[in-house]
Amino acid sequence: MLGLRDMMIMLGSLALSLAVLIPLVGTLVRFRAHYNPKGLQLDSEGDVQPHTGPVVSSFFGMLKRVHRIEGWPGLYKGLMPSLLSTLVITVFLMVFLSDSNLRHGTYSAPDAGILGVLFYSIFAMLVSLPQVIITNRAITTPHKLPYFNPIYSLRILLTPTERRRPWILYLTPGLLAAQVAHIAYVVIFLRSIRQLLLPELSNPGMPRREEVSLVKFIVFFVIALLSTAILTPLEVIAVRLSIQRNHAAPEFNSISQEEDGDTEEATEYAGADEDVIGLRTDREPYVGLVDCAKRITDEEGWGALYRAWWLTTLGSLSGAFS
């Protein structure tokens, strides 16, 4: 059990981290969720029509666009679900984390071998998956969501089918496959390669320079760098699938995510004149992991699968050497 001083330090660090990370994570989610098809499309009658939605080609371009259209509140969309989930984890750590572990930073996932870490990671993903879906939808919705009215917000973010049967979120086509594939690649492949080439990094503390082979270090660094080619598409696909609502009936309104006439009152939009991002219609949903990758490539080009790849690279390298 932590003391009062350590609790205050942890809460202060938490507040600072959220203040910095929420706008960056929100921008990343919007950038990867943004539907930006190629210049010419076919309408329902087969005629060629130019794309008229917003065109955003960079992470920082999206950051500026969010601030210009929705202001600071737009940058902090998704704050409440992120804050609630983080507080739950923080309270758990405060209760069960020892004082010495906090000061020396020794808290980590259980060291139970490759399979143990894999199962632990998949279990943690399953627990957090509904929160990830709700957070991503809160970030990408064009509606202004109140901070302290979760019932109203859930009516906007979830379809009637999802509210009646919340477990259907786990059946979102392709989402679990994308998440498990990402975890398996990092835990089984990258972790095994690191253990093979640089076993010294698995020992407690920082190894001495002479204990680490420079050649093996460079080889592992390059492998982790090249892993971006696999991990970035999985992350983009996971974002796209997480915001895809679970319904198929034509009577659903794809904007408000409600049945027509089901809303109690008119919803307020966050942007005054335009939406920050374009969202793909629910009329032709992605039906799986492979289908999502193929449709993104066909409709938007290969570049859409590698949006903000450099952030994945930074995350991959930091995770590989942690």
Sequence and secondary structure as in RCSB ss.txt:
>XXXX:A:sequence
MLGLRDMMIMLGSLALSLAVLIPLVGTLVRFRAHYNPKGLQLDSEGDVQPHTGPVVSSFFGMLKRVHRIEGWPGL
YKGLMPSLLSTLVITVFLMVFLSDSNLRHGTYSAPDAGILGVLFYSIFAMLVSLPQVIITNRAITTPHKLPYFNP
IYSLRILLTPTERRRPWILYLTPGLLAAQVAHIAYVVIFLRSIRQLLLPELSNPGMPRREEVSLVKFIVFFVIAL
LSTAILTPLEVIAVRLSIQRNHAAPEFNSISQEEDGDTEEATEYAGADEDVIGLRTDREPYVGLVDCAKRITDEE
GWGALYRAWWLTTLGSLSGAFS
>XXXX:A:secstr
   HHHHHHHHHHHHHHHHHHHHHHHHHHHHHH     SEEE TTS EEE  S    SHHHHHHHHHHHHHHHHH
TTTHHHHHHHHHHHHHHHHHHS HHHHHHT   S   HHHHHHHHHHHHHHHHHHHHHHHHHHHH SB   TT H
HHHHHHHS HHHHH GGGGGGSTTHHHHHHHHHHIIIIIIHHHHHHH GGGGSSS   GGGS HHHHHHHHHHHH
HTHHHHHHHHHHHHHHHTS S   TTEETTTTEETT  SS   BSSSSS SS    TTS   SHHHHHHHHHHHH
 GGGGGTTHHHHHHHHHHHHT 
